[in-house]
């Protein structure tokens, strides 16, 4: 059995200053998206799901409530950025066939 798969991943680099806040834009511009982060070698970690209203944000873990919030148009706001927040962030367009955005690589200088 031979399986071949080709993937191309477009990454946008976003430089941050530790201690400040940063806003990441989702390419889908929908009311409802899911945000997750990859910090290799760990598995992907779901952060939150938006529904188009800041009062309706669903956090996948309560520990994220102080760190992350929803910005305008399903943006992800990361407060008080630390080394632990550096990684590759993705948004997912939910639905029958999930679509995953290109990644945004958060890094320091």
Long-range contacts (C-beta under 8 A, 24 or more apart in sequence): 9-102, 9-103, 10-102, 10-103, 11-88, 11-102, 11-103, 11-104, 11-105, 12-102, 12-103, 12-104, 12-105, 13-105, 13-107, 14-104, 14-105, 14-106, 14-107, 15-107, 15-108, 15-109, 16-81, 16-85, 16-86, 16-106, 16-107, 16-108, 17-81, 17-108, 18-81, 18-82, 18-83, 18-108, 19-80, 19-81, 19-82, 20-80, 20-81, 21-77, 21-78, 21-79, 21-80, 21-81, 22-77, 22-78, 22-81, 22-106, 23-71, 23-75, 23-76, 23-77, 23-78, 24-75, 24-76, 24-77, 24-78, 24-89, 24-104, 24-106, 25-73, 25-75, 26-73, 26-74, 26-75, 26-76, 26-91, 26-101, 27-91, 27-101, 27-102, 28-74, 28-91, 28-93, 28-99, 28-101, 29-73, 29-74, 30-74, 30-93, 31-74, 32-74, 32-94, 33-74, 33-91, 33-92, 33-93, 33-94, 34-91, 34-92, 34-94, 35-68, 35-76, 35-89, 35-90, 35-91, 35-92, 36-89, 36-90, 36-92, 37-85, 37-87, 37-88, 37-89, 37-90, 38-87, 38-88, 38-90, 38-103, 39-86, 39-87, 39-88, 40-87, 44-90, 47-76, 48-76, 49-94, 50-74, 78-106, 81-106, 83-108
